[in-house]
Amino acid sequence: MKKKFSILLVVILMLSFVSCATESTAEEAPAAEVPAAETAVEVPEEAAPAEVATDVDNPLAGKAVDEDGNPYLLGYVLNETSSGWNTAGLGYIQSLWERAGGEFVSFVSDYDLNLEISMMDDLKQLNPDAILVHPSDSAAIAPAVQTAMDEGYPVFAMDMAVTGADVNSYIHIDQVMLGEACGQYIADNFSADNPAVILEIAGGLQQSGAQQRMEGFHNIIEPLDYAEIVQTVDTGWSSDVAFDGIQDAFERNDNINVLYSHSDFMMQGILEGLRVKGKLAPAGEEGHIVLCSIDGDPTGLQGMRDGYIDAIAEHSPVLHAAITVNVILAELYGQPYEADYTLPVTLITPENVESMDRWANLPAGEYDTWPVLAQDVFPIPSR
Amino acid sequence: MRFRDSKLNSFLKNSSKNGVFVIFMVIVVVLAILTEGKSIKPSNIVNIMMQTTTIGLLAIGMTMVIIDRGIDLSVGGVAALSSAIGAICMTRLGLPWFLCVLIMLVVGILVGLLNGFSISILKMPAFITTMATLKISQGLAHYLLGGTTIFGLPEVHAVFGQGDFLGIPVSVWILAFFTVLGFILLKYSRFGRELYAMGGNPKAAWIAGINVNKNRILIYVISGFMASVAALIITSRIMCAQVTIGDGSELDAIASAVIGGVSMAGGEGGVLGAVAGTFIIVMINNGLNLLAVSPYIQTAIKGTVIFVAIASDVLRRRKELRLKQ
């Protein structure tokens, strides 16, 4: 009896968690469909171009179906959905592909390399028309990618390279250039009379993205005789660790007057850390610490509006997604495209922070309402 | 010079119990020398105390679990889920702040209850059960947050992580409160005596009439509750909720407890040692940052210091045991 009762209680608890989760998410973000766990798979029951009425509203309408009207299946294997960047990228690609009439399936590995490789095999069981990867590790995924390509699947990489396999096309921003953009901002705004004492808040330095953002920043700063990076704190992309790192760094060196963050993802911890340390002052006020960051997510843009962040090197998932979808369509139509698309870096400043070109100004989670981005790097191909 | 009857002598005689405090003092002195006194500046001491709070709270709950020969890997997930639900209540649902805080605490209690029932009544292994609830809670947090950061928490929420009382951070008061409470609970209450008996010899404890199941459920509820208190402080410090909150903190909590003299074999240790163990871990982190040690080598150094601290403690205990025999 006791046992039955406890099983019942456990089931009730589980159900209450799930129903709680479902209710609040459904209320807040009806359009967002984000995989819940690392093995989440989504195959929509039907393509959903119906919400978009005309070709003017939806220039992608009917693009992701073959001559017989069968939808193309795009499979996407990505490393995580913890960050706003990846979530937005996933949501927007899925939305664009479905607006084009195609079917979409995604697998999220949560940085589990073994799982990611298995996911490539799982994906092939669905016989997709194209595979898109945003891997956890450039080299580790390569054998699985090569195998898929040998079996005839076109494979595309977004944001993170696949080293050791020649994917059909690699759509990315140069992470080194993102770091360099922040470095250049510091170089331009400081001088021998006003030297920069810099604290670097790094992402996860075991990952190539963080290493490249570090490299780019150091490339610009190290030759300068009026700027010095006095400390680098590895946060593992955690706001909480960034908060602690700020406290420790200012204990060591109270003269820090510049912060460089590898991502807006840690921004809330950085700003609150500065507040607790009595170092948070908006631009124009005495004691303002110049802050340059990367990504341009909603936290970052808000920090800039509040006057605390001076510049952000934008890393736009929307631009990545729009170009990627078009390149994949070109492959399916048998049309030519480049093997590499390196996207331009935009520096967000208070002058352009409100522009609707900023991906984080689009309504969060409502990917189906986001416009089909008109860009000239690789326009929508004609069949 | 003889210390036969002095307090120092007695302290050294009980080195197995006090080993963690000896290691603690050694690290304080070494870091003070290496950082040229920066590590013992009052502002840095407050800083260290503040950084100790979240792992310290988790370590208090973990201590009770480990004394009972168990393990609770779910605490990091509980912290993430509690943060996510709390932040959603405060921002999107617009519920009163106090109610949201209560909800956050209830989340921890519920997950603890799930762990406790599964482990004590269903006899599921603690390691796998809490690993599963870690995944469940992390997954739900992930789902609720949808990869976004929820910020814009009400200003009053900053009180736990950024406020201070009598010049000492509120979070430190909270840690002190639960440390004292945990100490009294383990040392002077019937529950504490029963817990040590359960950890020392579960069968004998059951034969002696101890309600093992009830106590075990309570232990995991306490652990879950402490995790949600930690979540309260984390969200208050960074004024947002992110899915990475609490990530890996279960291992820090276990390390803190073990460094603090809690035996993985059960029946031994206490919350004071566990909190001292947390201080050791935090001081190492803080010291490496004050010394601006390259982040590439910091993790390895931290691991080495923890390894040496535990190894020296284990060797000293073994030596004492041999001497007793």
Interface residues (C-beta under 8 A of the other chain):
Chain A: K2 K3 S6 I7 L9 V10 L13 M14 S16 F17 V18 C20 A21 S24 T25 E27 E28 A29 A32 V34 A36 A37 T81 S82 S83 G84 N86 T87 A88 A202 L205 V230 Q231 T232 V233 D234 G236 W237 S238 S239 D240 F243 D244 G245 Q247 D248 A249 E251 R252 F265 Q268 G269 E272 R275 V276 D297 P298 T299 Q302 A364 G365
Chain B: T35 K38 K41 S43 N44 N47 M50 Q51 T54 I85 I88 R92 L93 L110 L113 L114 F117 S118 I121 L122 K135 I136 G139 L140 H142 Y143 L144 G146 G147 T148 T149 F151 A158 G161 Q162 I234 R237 I238 M239 C240 Q242 V243 T244 I245 D247 N285 N286 N289 L290 L291 A292 S294 P295 Y296 Q298
